[in-house]
């Protein structure tokens, strides 16, 4: 490790899906003597490999990766539980003189790991009532209500993500404030460098379409079938993952597999725009070009940011 680098601190590699975060995270961890901590909410699930673009052991190039494959697909995701696990791992790495490299596009998970973020409690009665309403009326109706109560939250949450919509409405009802008002300012727990990987929309859209094609060719449909036998359809979080949700619909006879593929591309493009919007609101993110023409420069520029003595 070069002597020009300061003492280990947290690096967060963020940005939209298909931008190239995972490869950059592996590079930085190898160069710095660090380890990757996953911040992709769907890569937490065992068996969800192809559809989440989880790096293979070979692609990890010997770099330890943490918080992959820790939950069964039947487990409902909890950002508060992720926060506890991520901070345990970050603290252990820093204590050992290793660089924690947080990699992922799940904005709330990144903030939960590195920021002063406390999560409001839950009210079982309110939650049950909202979940009943979700079943009866569908996620679209609840998303419209959320848009009226908290437009910023509605922009950040996909209309089909019923679990997150219910949680946002529950928090609004419990606290009497917009869901996004419960997010604090940009105040980090750790000395953290956030690197955003930026790819222009036309190129990113093309990458997404190509990635979905590769997932189909690699056996995503068979992966979903296998996970369905393990309870994927009943998993409140995992069943809503991009690609998995669409294939489940096809397997249920609600659409064709080709329709599912096309909808996965469309939904992923929409999701990438939401991810980009989320991270753009954080003034601490240092954006670097991940465009194909700039890929040879991206690692060098990222290391040059690391060499700076202190971060915001």
SVG drawing of the C-alpha trace seen along z (x, -y; Angstrom):
<svg xmlns="http://www.w3.org/2000/svg" viewBox="-60 -20 65 46">
<polyline fill="none" stroke="black" stroke-width="0.4" points="0.0,0.0 1.4,-3.4 2.6,-5.7 0.7,-8.6 -2.6,-7.2 -3.9,-8.5 -5.0,-6.2 -7.9,-3.9 -11.4,-5.4 -14.6,-4.5 -15.1,-4.7 -18.6,-4.5 -18.8,-3.8 -22.3,-4.8 -24.5,-5.6 -27.1,-4.0 -27.2,-0.3 -24.9,0.8 -22.6,-2.2 -19.6,-0.1 -19.5,-0.4 -18.7,3.2 -15.5,3.3 -14.3,0.0 -14.9,1.2 -12.8,4.3 -10.0,2.2 -10.0,-0.3 -10.0,2.5 -7.1,4.2 -5.1,1.1 -5.7,-0.1 -5.6,3.1 -9.4,3.1 -12.5,5.2 -15.9,4.7 -19.0,4.2 -22.2,4.7 -24.7,1.9 -27.1,3.4 -30.3,4.4 -31.0,7.3 -27.5,8.8 -28.1,9.5 -30.3,12.5 -28.9,16.0 -29.4,17.4 -30.2,14.0 -27.1,14.0 -27.8,13.5 -30.6,11.0 -28.6,8.7 -25.4,8.9 -23.6,10.2 -19.9,10.6 -18.7,14.1 -15.8,15.3 -13.5,14.9 -14.6,11.4 -14.0,10.5 -10.2,11.1 -9.5,12.3 -11.0,9.3 -13.2,10.3 -16.8,9.3 -19.1,8.9 -22.9,8.8 -23.6,10.9 -26.0,13.9 -27.0,13.3 -30.8,13.6 -33.2,16.2 -35.6,14.9 -38.5,15.2 -37.0,12.6 -38.3,9.0 -35.5,6.5 -34.8,4.2 -32.6,1.2 -32.2,0.9 -30.8,4.5 -28.6,3.8 -27.3,0.7 -26.3,2.8 -24.5,5.4 -22.8,2.9 -21.4,0.8 -20.2,3.9 -18.2,4.8 -17.0,1.3 -15.8,0.9 -14.0,4.2 -12.2,3.4 -11.1,-0.1 -9.9,1.5 -7.8,3.9 -6.3,1.2 -8.3,2.2 -10.2,-0.1 -14.0,0.6 -15.2,0.1 -19.0,-0.2 -20.4,0.6 -24.0,0.3 -26.8,-1.7 -29.4,-1.3 -29.3,-4.9 -31.0,-4.4 -28.7,-1.5 -25.6,-3.6 -26.9,-6.4 -27.9,-3.9 -24.3,-2.6 -22.4,-5.8 -24.7,-8.6 -26.4,-9.6 -29.7,-7.9 -32.2,-6.7 -35.2,-4.8 -38.7,-5.5 -40.4,-2.6 -43.3,-0.7 -47.0,-0.4 -48.4,3.1 -51.9,1.8 -51.1,-0.9 -48.8,1.5 -51.5,4.2 -54.2,1.7 -51.9,0.3 -50.9,3.8 -54.6,4.8 -55.2,1.7 -52.2,2.7 -53.8,6.1 -57.2,4.6 -56.3,1.6 -52.8,2.3 -49.6,0.4 -50.6,-2.2 -53.3,-3.7 -51.1,-3.8 -48.3,-5.4 -50.7,-8.1 -51.5,-8.8 -47.8,-9.0 -47.2,-11.4 -49.8,-13.7 -48.3,-13.5 -44.6,-13.4 -43.8,-14.0 -40.0,-13.6 -40.6,-10.1 -42.9,-9.2 -40.2,-10.1 -37.6,-7.9 -39.9,-4.8 -41.0,-2.8 -44.8,-2.7 -44.7,1.1 -42.7,1.4 -45.6,1.9 -43.5,2.8 -41.6,-0.5 -44.7,-2.5 -46.4,-1.0 -43.4,-1.8 -43.3,-5.4 -47.0,-5.9 -46.6,-4.2 -43.8,-6.6 -45.9,-9.6 -48.8,-8.5 -46.7,-7.7 -44.6,-10.8 -47.0,-13.3 -44.2,-14.4 -43.2,-13.6 -41.2,-10.4 -38.2,-12.3 -38.3,-14.7 -37.2,-11.9 -33.9,-11.7 -31.3,-13.9 -28.9,-16.3 -25.8,-14.9 -23.9,-14.2 -21.6,-11.2 -20.7,-8.8 -17.4,-8.0 -14.8,-10.0 -16.2,-8.9 -15.2,-9.5 -18.2,-9.0 -17.4,-8.4 -20.2,-8.5 -19.9,-6.7 -21.5,-8.8 -22.7,-7.5 -24.8,-9.6 -28.4,-8.4 -28.2,-7.1 -25.1,-4.9 -26.5,-3.8 -29.8,-2.8 -27.9,-0.7 -25.8,0.9 -29.0,1.8 -30.6,3.4 -27.4,5.4 -27.2,6.5 -30.8,7.8 -30.1,9.7 -27.0,11.3 -29.0,12.2 -31.6,14.0 -28.9,15.8 -27.1,16.7 -30.3,18.5 -32.2,15.9 -35.5,17.7 -34.2,20.9 -32.7,19.0 -36.2,17.6 -37.8,21.0 -35.4,22.5 -36.0,19.6 -39.7,19.8 -39.4,23.4 -37.7,21.8 -40.4,19.3 -39.5,16.4 -43.1,15.6 -43.9,15.2 -40.9,13.0 -42.2,9.5 -38.9,7.9 -37.1,10.3 -40.2,11.0 -40.2,7.3 -36.6,7.3 -36.2,6.1 -36.2,9.1 -37.4,11.5 -40.8,9.8 -41.2,9.8 -40.2,13.4 -42.5,14.5 -45.4,12.8 -44.5,14.8 -44.3,18.0 -47.7,17.3 -49.0,16.9 -49.7,13.2 -47.4,12.3 -44.9,14.0 -41.2,14.4 -40.4,11.9 -42.8,9.4 -41.1,10.0 -37.7,9.3 -38.9,6.1 -40.5,4.9 -37.4,5.6 -35.4,3.3 -38.0,0.6 -38.3,0.9 -34.5,1.0 -34.1,-2.2 -36.7,-3.9 -35.0,-2.7 -31.6,-3.9 -33.0,-7.4 -34.3,-7.3 -31.0,-6.1 -29.2,-8.9 -31.6,-11.5 -31.1,-10.2 -27.3,-10.4 -27.3,-13.8 -29.0,-15.3 -26.0,-14.5 -23.4,-17.3 -20.7,-15.0 -20.6,-12.7 -17.6,-13.3 -18.7,-12.3 -16.4,-10.6 -17.2,-9.5 -17.8,-5.8 -18.5,-6.2 -16.8,-3.6 -14.5,-6.3 -13.2,-7.2 -13.0,-3.7 -9.2,-3.7 -9.0,-6.9 -11.7,-6.1 -9.4,-4.0 -6.7,-6.6 -9.0,-9.5 -10.7,-7.5 -7.3,-6.9 -6.5,-10.6 -9.5,-11.4 -8.4,-8.9 -5.0,-10.6 -6.7,-13.8 -6.2,-13.9 -9.7,-14.6 -13.2,-14.2 -16.6,-15.8"/>
</svg>
